[in-house]
Amino acid sequence: MRAKPAGVVVYETKPATEWILGGPVQKVSPKYAHSVLQGEMNTRLRAWAKGHGRVGVEWRFWVTPPGEESRYLVPDVAYLSYARLPREAREAAQEPQLAPDVAVEILSPDDRQSRVAHKIEVYLLSGSALVIVVDPQERLVRLHDRTGTTLLGAADRLEHAALAGFSLRLDEYFAELDT
């Protein structure tokens, strides 16, 4: 595992702070829609991931795009396979020094598109296979991988090779907002 870069300051804040576009950015305090969709995604992914890997919310990852310095990002929900970080590596799992296999970002009204685009790029360059961006207002999901972007609507299912065997009906997922 790589050591954290010398001289890097970790901003311990609540909500968490990430390193985006060359500087610290505190995560937006989520509202109800964000919270509900984050919880539902976490629940569904945790059930699927049993035996495959770890799933967590607001989990800090040290990521290093090729030729760049390490920095930390905190996805809303993340999946990290045991194939990439073994089950026995409990201490290393506390703050993994690699990108998650899958990062989920749930948009908040205050999110800036430039920051979201930067995070997607950094995740993919650092080794993530998939970045899922959920838009609660539009009830859309965008799947970003190394081949491009796929747009899904409420009538679709969230399925991807990076989550082999996982399937989420998006109409059911977004229906959680109506409760």
PyRosetta script that sets phi, psi and omega in degrees:
from pyrosetta import init, pose_from_sequence

init()
pose = pose_from_sequence("MRAKPAGVVVYETKPATEWILGGPVQKVSPKYAHSVLQGEMNTRLRAWAKGHGRVGVEWRFWVTPPGEESRYLVPDVAYLSYARLPREAREAAQEPQLAPDVAVEILSPDDRQSRVAHKIEVYLLSGSALVIVVDPQERLVRLHDRTGTTLLGAADRLEHAALAGFSLRLDEYFAELDT")
pose.set_psi(1, 144.2)
pose.set_omega(1, 176.0)
pose.set_phi(2, -75.1)
pose.set_psi(2, 147.9)
pose.set_omega(2, 172.6)
pose.set_phi(3, -81.9)
pose.set_psi(3, 154.4)
pose.set_omega(3, 174.1)
pose.set_phi(4, -62.9)
pose.set_psi(4, 140.3)
pose.set_omega(4, -177.5)
pose.set_phi(5, -59.5)
pose.set_psi(5, 141.0)
pose.set_omega(5, 177.5)
pose.set_phi(6, -62.0)
pose.set_psi(6, 139.3)
pose.set_omega(6, 176.3)
pose.set_phi(7, 81.7)
pose.set_psi(7, -1.6)
pose.set_omega(7, 179.4)
pose.set_phi(8, -79.5)
pose.set_psi(8, 129.0)
pose.set_omega(8, 178.9)
pose.set_phi(9, -93.4)
pose.set_psi(9, 131.5)
pose.set_omega(9, 174.9)
pose.set_phi(10, -101.8)
pose.set_psi(10, 120.6)
pose.set_omega(10, -179.8)
pose.set_phi(11, -87.7)
pose.set_psi(11, 108.9)
pose.set_omega(11, 179.2)
pose.set_phi(12, -89.9)
pose.set_psi(12, 98.7)
pose.set_omega(12, -178.1)
pose.set_phi(13, -133.0)
pose.set_psi(13, 164.3)
pose.set_omega(13, 172.9)
pose.set_phi(14, -129.7)
pose.set_psi(14, 119.1)
pose.set_omega(14, -5.0)
pose.set_phi(15, -63.0)
pose.set_psi(15, 169.3)
pose.set_omega(15, -174.3)
pose.set_phi(16, -62.7)
pose.set_psi(16, 158.2)
pose.set_omega(16, 175.8)
pose.set_phi(17, -110.3)
pose.set_psi(17, 139.6)
pose.set_omega(17, 177.8)
pose.set_phi(18, -117.1)
pose.set_psi(18, 165.7)
pose.set_omega(18, 177.2)
pose.set_phi(19, -106.5)
pose.set_psi(19, 104.4)
pose.set_omega(19, -174.2)
pose.set_phi(20, -129.2)
pose.set_psi(20, 134.8)
pose.set_omega(20, 177.8)
pose.set_phi(21, 51.5)
pose.set_psi(21, 40.3)
pose.set_omega(21, 173.2)
pose.set_phi(22, 85.5)
pose.set_psi(22, 8.8)
pose.set_omega(22, 179.8)
pose.set_phi(23, -158.1)
pose.set_psi(23, 169.4)
pose.set_omega(23, -178.8)
pose.set_phi(24, -74.4)
pose.set_psi(24, 135.4)
pose.set_omega(24, 177.1)
pose.set_phi(25, -133.9)
pose.set_psi(25, 119.9)
pose.set_omega(25, 178.5)
pose.set_phi(26, -76.3)
pose.set_psi(26, 134.7)
pose.set_omega(26, 179.1)
pose.set_phi(27, -61.3)
pose.set_psi(27, 149.9)
pose.set_omega(27, 179.0)
pose.set_phi(28, -74.2)
pose.set_psi(28, 135.6)
pose.set_omega(28, 176.0)
pose.set_phi(29, -67.4)
pose.set_psi(29, 119.6)
pose.set_omega(29, -171.8)
pose.set_phi(30, -70.3)
pose.set_psi(30, 151.1)
pose.set_omega(30, 174.7)
pose.set_phi(31, -99.3)
pose.set_psi(31, -178.2)
pose.set_omega(31, -173.4)
pose.set_phi(32, -54.1)
pose.set_psi(32, -51.1)
pose.set_omega(32, -177.0)
pose.set_phi(33, -58.7)
pose.set_psi(33, -43.7)
pose.set_omega(33, 178.7)
pose.set_phi(34, -61.2)
pose.set_psi(34, -47.9)
pose.set_omega(34, -177.6)
pose.set_phi(35, -61.0)
pose.set_psi(35, -45.2)
pose.set_omega(35, -178.6)
pose.set_phi(36, -63.5)
pose.set_psi(36, -47.3)
pose.set_omega(36, -178.1)
pose.set_phi(37, -69.5)
pose.set_psi(37, -34.5)
pose.set_omega(37, 175.9)
pose.set_phi(38, -63.8)
pose.set_psi(38, -47.4)
pose.set_omega(38, -179.9)
pose.set_phi(39, -62.4)
pose.set_psi(39, -42.7)
pose.set_omega(39, -179.6)
pose.set_phi(40, -66.1)
pose.set_psi(40, -42.0)
pose.set_omega(40, 178.5)
pose.set_phi(41, -64.1)
pose.set_psi(41, -42.8)
pose.set_omega(41, 178.1)
pose.set_phi(42, -59.6)
pose.set_psi(42, -46.7)
pose.set_omega(42, -179.1)
pose.set_phi(43, -60.9)
pose.set_psi(43, -47.1)
pose.set_omega(43, -178.0)
pose.set_phi(44, -66.2)
pose.set_psi(44, -44.5)
pose.set_omega(44, -179.6)
pose.set_phi(45, -67.9)
pose.set_psi(45, -38.6)
pose.set_omega(45, 178.9)
pose.set_phi(46, -61.9)
pose.set_psi(46, -42.5)
pose.set_omega(46, 179.3)
pose.set_phi(47, -61.9)
pose.set_psi(47, -42.5)
pose.set_omega(47, 179.8)
pose.set_phi(48, -69.7)
pose.set_psi(48, -36.6)
pose.set_omega(48, -170.4)
pose.set_phi(49, -78.8)
pose.set_psi(49, -9.5)
pose.set_omega(49, -179.1)
pose.set_phi(50, -51.5)
pose.set_psi(50, 122.1)
pose.set_omega(50, -178.4)
pose.set_phi(51, 87.5)
pose.set_psi(51, -14.5)
pose.set_omega(51, -178.8)
pose.set_phi(52, -101.5)
pose.set_psi(52, -34.8)
pose.set_omega(52, -174.9)
pose.set_phi(53, 173.4)
pose.set_psi(53, -167.0)
pose.set_omega(53, -177.0)
pose.set_phi(54, -105.3)
pose.set_psi(54, 146.7)
pose.set_omega(54, 173.8)
pose.set_phi(55, -131.0)
pose.set_psi(55, 135.7)
pose.set_omega(55, 178.3)
pose.set_phi(56, -151.0)
pose.set_psi(56, 162.8)
pose.set_omega(56, 176.3)
pose.set_phi(57, -107.4)
pose.set_psi(57, 146.2)
pose.set_omega(57, 176.3)
pose.set_phi(58, 48.4)
pose.set_psi(58, 49.2)
pose.set_omega(58, -174.3)
pose.set_phi(59, -103.8)
pose.set_psi(59, 120.9)
pose.set_omega(59, -176.3)
pose.set_phi(60, -78.4)
pose.set_psi(60, 128.9)
pose.set_omega(60, 177.7)
pose.set_phi(61, -119.9)
pose.set_psi(61, 136.5)
pose.set_omega(61, 171.0)
pose.set_phi(62, -91.4)
pose.set_psi(62, 116.2)
pose.set_omega(62, -176.8)
pose.set_phi(63, -116.3)
pose.set_psi(63, 148.7)
pose.set_omega(63, -177.7)
pose.set_phi(64, -138.0)
pose.set_psi(64, 97.6)
pose.set_omega(64, 173.7)
pose.set_phi(65, -63.8)
pose.set_psi(65, 149.1)
pose.set_omega(65, -179.4)
pose.set_phi(66, -52.7)
pose.set_psi(66, 129.8)
pose.set_omega(66, 177.5)
pose.set_phi(67, 76.3)
pose.set_psi(67, 6.1)
pose.set_omega(67, -178.9)
pose.set_phi(68, -120.9)
pose.set_psi(68, 167.0)
pose.set_omega(68, 177.4)
pose.set_phi(69, -76.4)
pose.set_psi(69, 155.6)
pose.set_omega(69, 174.4)
pose.set_phi(70, -67.3)
pose.set_psi(70, 147.5)
pose.set_omega(70, 173.1)
pose.set_phi(71, -149.5)
pose.set_psi(71, 167.3)
pose.set_omega(71, -177.8)
pose.set_phi(72, -110.5)
pose.set_psi(72, 143.3)
pose.set_omega(72, 174.0)
pose.set_phi(73, -130.9)
pose.set_psi(73, 151.6)
pose.set_omega(73, -177.0)
pose.set_phi(74, -127.5)
pose.set_psi(74, 90.2)
pose.set_omega(74, 179.3)
pose.set_phi(75, -66.9)
pose.set_psi(75, 153.6)
pose.set_omega(75, 177.4)
pose.set_phi(76, -61.6)
pose.set_psi(76, -41.8)
pose.set_omega(76, 174.1)
pose.set_phi(77, -141.0)
pose.set_psi(77, 142.1)
pose.set_omega(77, 179.2)
pose.set_phi(78, -138.2)
pose.set_psi(78, 147.4)
pose.set_omega(78, 172.6)
pose.set_phi(79, -120.3)
pose.set_psi(79, 130.0)
pose.set_omega(79, 176.8)
pose.set_phi(80, -129.9)
pose.set_psi(80, 117.9)
pose.set_omega(80, -174.7)
pose.set_phi(81, -73.5)
pose.set_psi(81, 152.3)
pose.set_omega(81, 174.1)
pose.set_phi(82, -67.3)
pose.set_psi(82, -22.9)
pose.set_omega(82, 177.6)
pose.set_phi(83, -64.9)
pose.set_psi(83, -32.4)
pose.set_omega(83, -179.2)
pose.set_phi(84, -94.3)
pose.set_psi(84, -29.9)
pose.set_omega(84, 175.8)
pose.set_phi(85, -141.6)
pose.set_psi(85, 100.8)
pose.set_omega(85, -172.3)
pose.set_phi(86, -55.3)
pose.set_psi(86, 152.9)
pose.set_omega(86, 179.4)
pose.set_phi(87, -51.9)
pose.set_psi(87, -36.8)
pose.set_omega(87, -177.0)
pose.set_phi(88, -71.4)
pose.set_psi(88, -15.7)
pose.set_omega(88, -176.4)
pose.set_phi(89, -85.2)
pose.set_psi(89, 57.3)
pose.set_omega(89, -174.9)
pose.set_phi(90, -63.6)
pose.set_psi(90, -41.8)
pose.set_omega(90, -179.4)
pose.set_phi(91, -67.4)
pose.set_psi(91, -43.4)
pose.set_omega(91, 178.9)
pose.set_phi(92, -64.3)
pose.set_psi(92, -26.9)
pose.set_omega(92, -179.8)
pose.set_phi(93, -72.9)
pose.set_psi(93, -17.3)
pose.set_omega(93, -179.8)
pose.set_phi(94, -61.5)
pose.set_psi(94, -42.1)
pose.set_omega(94, 176.2)
pose.set_phi(95, -142.8)
pose.set_psi(95, 79.7)
pose.set_omega(95, -175.2)
pose.set_phi(96, -58.2)
pose.set_psi(96, 142.5)
pose.set_omega(96, 178.3)
pose.set_phi(97, -103.7)
pose.set_psi(97, 46.9)
pose.set_omega(97, 174.1)
pose.set_phi(98, -157.2)
pose.set_psi(98, 161.4)
pose.set_omega(98, 179.7)
pose.set_phi(99, -73.6)
pose.set_psi(99, 149.4)
pose.set_omega(99, 174.6)
pose.set_phi(100, -66.4)
pose.set_psi(100, 156.0)
pose.set_omega(100, 173.3)
pose.set_phi(101, -60.1)
pose.set_psi(101, -44.5)
pose.set_omega(101, -179.2)
pose.set_phi(102, -133.0)
pose.set_psi(102, 128.8)
pose.set_omega(102, 174.3)
pose.set_phi(103, -113.7)
pose.set_psi(103, 135.3)
pose.set_omega(103, 177.2)
pose.set_phi(104, -114.5)
pose.set_psi(104, 125.7)
pose.set_omega(104, 176.1)
pose.set_phi(105, -118.5)
pose.set_psi(105, 123.5)
pose.set_omega(105, 178.4)
pose.set_phi(106, -104.8)
pose.set_psi(106, 119.7)
pose.set_omega(106, -174.5)
pose.set_phi(107, -67.7)
pose.set_psi(107, 142.0)
pose.set_omega(107, 171.4)
pose.set_phi(108, -111.4)
pose.set_psi(108, 156.5)
pose.set_omega(108, -178.6)
pose.set_phi(109, -56.0)
pose.set_psi(109, -28.5)
pose.set_omega(109, -177.4)
pose.set_phi(110, -88.5)
pose.set_psi(110, -2.7)
pose.set_omega(110, -178.9)
pose.set_phi(111, -64.8)
pose.set_psi(111, 135.9)
pose.set_omega(111, 176.0)
pose.set_phi(112, -92.0)
pose.set_psi(112, 133.3)
pose.set_omega(112, -178.2)
pose.set_phi(113, -57.6)
pose.set_psi(113, -37.8)
pose.set_omega(113, -178.6)
pose.set_phi(114, -63.5)
pose.set_psi(114, -37.8)
pose.set_omega(114, 179.0)
pose.set_phi(115, -70.5)
pose.set_psi(115, -41.5)
pose.set_omega(115, 179.0)
pose.set_phi(116, -63.7)
pose.set_psi(116, -45.6)
pose.set_omega(116, 179.4)
pose.set_phi(117, -60.9)
pose.set_psi(117, -40.0)
pose.set_omega(117, 178.4)
pose.set_phi(118, -63.6)
pose.set_psi(118, -44.9)
pose.set_omega(118, 179.6)
pose.set_phi(119, -62.0)
pose.set_psi(119, -42.8)
pose.set_omega(119, 178.4)
pose.set_phi(120, -58.3)
pose.set_psi(120, -48.4)
pose.set_omega(120, -179.4)
pose.set_phi(121, -60.5)
pose.set_psi(121, -45.5)
pose.set_omega(121, -178.8)
pose.set_phi(122, -64.6)
pose.set_psi(122, -44.7)
pose.set_omega(122, 177.5)
pose.set_phi(123, -57.0)
pose.set_psi(123, -50.6)
pose.set_omega(123, -175.6)
pose.set_phi(124, -66.4)
pose.set_psi(124, -41.4)
pose.set_omega(124, 177.5)
pose.set_phi(125, -66.2)
pose.set_psi(125, -27.3)
pose.set_omega(125, -177.0)
pose.set_phi(126, -88.8)
pose.set_psi(126, -3.2)
pose.set_omega(126, 174.5)
pose.set_phi(127, 121.3)
pose.set_psi(127, -3.7)
pose.set_omega(127, 175.7)
pose.set_phi(128, -66.1)
pose.set_psi(128, 141.3)
pose.set_omega(128, 177.5)
pose.set_phi(129, -86.0)
pose.set_psi(129, -24.9)
pose.set_omega(129, -174.2)
pose.set_phi(130, -153.5)
pose.set_psi(130, 137.8)
pose.set_omega(130, 170.3)
pose.set_phi(131, -122.2)
pose.set_psi(131, 122.3)
pose.set_omega(131, 179.8)
pose.set_phi(132, -102.4)
pose.set_psi(132, 123.4)
pose.set_omega(132, 177.4)
pose.set_phi(133, -114.4)
pose.set_psi(133, 119.2)
pose.set_omega(133, -177.3)
pose.set_phi(134, -102.8)
pose.set_psi(134, 128.0)
pose.set_omega(134, 176.8)
pose.set_phi(135, -110.0)
pose.set_psi(135, 99.8)
pose.set_omega(135, -177.9)
pose.set_phi(136, -64.1)
pose.set_psi(136, -35.2)
pose.set_omega(136, -177.7)
pose.set_phi(137, -66.7)
pose.set_psi(137, -44.8)
pose.set_omega(137, -178.4)
pose.set_phi(138, -89.1)
pose.set_psi(138, -10.9)
pose.set_omega(138, -176.0)
pose.set_phi(139, 55.0)
pose.set_psi(139, 51.9)
pose.set_omega(139, 178.0)
pose.set_phi(140, -127.0)
pose.set_psi(140, 155.5)
pose.set_omega(140, 175.1)
pose.set_phi(141, -130.5)
pose.set_psi(141, 133.9)
pose.set_omega(141, 175.4)
pose.set_phi(142, -113.8)
pose.set_psi(142, 128.3)
pose.set_omega(142, 176.8)
pose.set_phi(143, -102.4)
pose.set_psi(143, 118.4)
pose.set_omega(143, 179.8)
pose.set_phi(144, -110.0)
pose.set_psi(144, 124.3)
pose.set_omega(144, 173.6)
pose.set_phi(145, -138.1)
pose.set_psi(145, -173.5)
pose.set_omega(145, -175.2)
pose.set_phi(146, -67.9)
pose.set_psi(146, -13.5)
pose.set_omega(146, -179.8)
pose.set_phi(147, -95.4)
pose.set_psi(147, -12.8)
pose.set_omega(147, -179.6)
pose.set_phi(148, 144.0)
pose.set_psi(148, -153.5)
pose.set_omega(148, -175.9)
pose.set_phi(149, -125.9)
pose.set_psi(149, 137.3)
pose.set_omega(149, 175.8)
pose.set_phi(150, -118.9)
pose.set_psi(150, 129.2)
pose.set_omega(150, 179.6)
pose.set_phi(151, -98.0)
pose.set_psi(151, 129.3)
pose.set_omega(151, 178.8)
pose.set_phi(152, -120.7)
pose.set_psi(152, 140.3)
pose.set_omega(152, 175.5)
pose.set_phi(153, -107.7)
pose.set_psi(153, -178.6)
pose.set_omega(153, -176.1)
pose.set_phi(154, -61.6)
pose.set_psi(154, -23.3)
pose.set_omega(154, -179.9)
pose.set_phi(155, -82.7)
pose.set_psi(155, -4.3)
pose.set_omega(155, -175.5)
pose.set_phi(156, -98.0)
pose.set_psi(156, 173.1)
pose.set_omega(156, 173.0)
pose.set_phi(157, -112.7)
pose.set_psi(157, 139.2)
pose.set_omega(157, 173.5)
pose.set_phi(158, -83.5)
pose.set_psi(158, 110.9)
pose.set_omega(158, 176.9)
pose.set_phi(159, -143.8)
pose.set_psi(159, 143.0)
pose.set_omega(159, -179.7)
pose.set_phi(160, -161.7)
pose.set_psi(160, 149.7)
pose.set_omega(160, -180.0)
pose.set_phi(161, -58.5)
pose.set_psi(161, -30.1)
pose.set_omega(161, 179.4)
pose.set_phi(162, -68.3)
pose.set_psi(162, -15.8)
pose.set_omega(162, 177.6)
pose.set_phi(163, -125.3)
pose.set_psi(163, 54.8)
pose.set_omega(163, -173.7)
pose.set_phi(164, -52.2)
pose.set_psi(164, 123.2)
pose.set_omega(164, 178.9)
pose.set_phi(165, 90.8)
pose.set_psi(165, -8.6)
pose.set_omega(165, 178.4)
pose.set_phi(166, -87.6)
pose.set_psi(166, 137.2)
pose.set_omega(166, 177.2)
pose.set_phi(167, -146.3)
pose.set_psi(167, 129.3)
pose.set_omega(167, -179.5)
pose.set_phi(168, -131.0)
pose.set_psi(168, 117.4)
pose.set_omega(168, 175.0)
pose.set_phi(169, -71.2)
pose.set_psi(169, 120.1)
pose.set_omega(169, -175.4)
pose.set_phi(170, -72.6)
pose.set_psi(170, -25.6)
pose.set_omega(170, 174.6)
pose.set_phi(171, -63.9)
pose.set_psi(171, -40.3)
pose.set_omega(171, 177.0)
pose.set_phi(172, -67.8)
pose.set_psi(172, -41.2)
pose.set_omega(172, -180.0)
pose.set_phi(173, -60.8)
pose.set_psi(173, -51.8)
pose.set_omega(173, -178.6)
pose.set_phi(174, -71.6)
pose.set_psi(174, -22.6)
pose.set_omega(174, 177.5)
pose.set_phi(175, -62.2)
pose.set_psi(175, -21.7)
pose.set_omega(175, 177.0)
pose.set_phi(176, -60.8)
pose.set_psi(176, -23.9)
pose.set_omega(176, 179.4)
pose.set_phi(177, -72.5)
pose.set_psi(177, -16.7)
pose.set_omega(177, -175.7)
pose.set_phi(178, -94.3)
pose.set_psi(178, 3.3)
pose.set_omega(178, -178.2)
pose.set_phi(179, -87.1)
pose.dump_pdb("model.pdb")
